[in-house]
């Protein structure tokens, strides 16, 4: 989504990281893109390693 928003159009990625499978897609849907394109001011991406360490931290609570 972040790459498509930067380009202003739906872009299909060549590769994706599958660790976060629900959020990893090669191509965003048209409806979702249109909604995000019209309503978002910014999008924040989180590195995969940060997600892993946060999950471990939460697990160890």
N, C-alpha and C positions, 0 to 999 in steps of 0.2 A: 504494500500500500504506500509506504513512504516514497519509494522510487517512482511509482506512478504519479503520486501527487506532485513530486518535484518536476516531472516531465509534463504534467498537465493532461495526461492521457493514460489509458490502461497499457501497461507494459508487461510482457511476459518475460520472467526471469529464466535464465538458462539453468541455474542450479539453486537449490535452497537447502537450508539446514533443517533436518527433520526432528531435532530434539524436542521442539515445541510444536508438536504435530498439528494441533488445532489452529495455530496461528501461522503456520508455514504453508504458503501456497505459491505456485509459480505465476498465477494470474488471478488478480482480484475480480470479483463479480462486478458487473456493470452497475447494478443498483447500489451496492455498497460503495463503489468508487464515487458515483454521483452524489450520494449523501455526504460522504466525507469531504469531497471536493467543495461542496457548497457550505459546509458547516464548520470544518476544522480550521483553526489558525495555524496549528503546528502539530507535529507528531513526534513522539519520542521513541527512539529505538533503544533496546537494552541488549548488550552483548550476551551471547549464550553462556559464557563463563560466569557472569554475574547472576544469571538466572539459576545456574547450578549451585553456586555457593549460597544463594538465598534459600533455596529449597533445603539444602543441608542444614543451614542455620535454623530454619523453622522446624525441621525434623528433630533436631537436637534440643529443642526447648523443653 
